[in-house]
């Protein structure tokens, strides 16, 4: 009976928040894989996902920030172990590590992303 009650509480907690439930399912598949995150302020951060919580705060290991420029190649800033608040995240995607290793970031130029507007 205790387990059934706990299950109903969990159902009630996730009701009305299908996005968070879906996000947790997707993020579970990304644990210990390299991901790319675009933040609401336009930053691009890559790192190995080590964990996350119920509010989609992410813990990244060995993370870097890619800084884009129209004049110079992409600069990579070492961040190391990094925590990103869930409410700052716009996009999360898995990185193909083999393809990523082949990219010459010094010759890649592009406009920095702007802030997300709602």
Secondary structure, 3 states (H helix, E strand, C coil): CHHHHHHHHHHHHHCCCHHHHHHHHHHHHHCCCEEEEEECCCCEEEEEEEEECCCCCEEEEEEEEEECCCCCCCEEEEEEEEEECHHHEEEEEECCHHHHHCCCHHHCCCCCCCCCCC
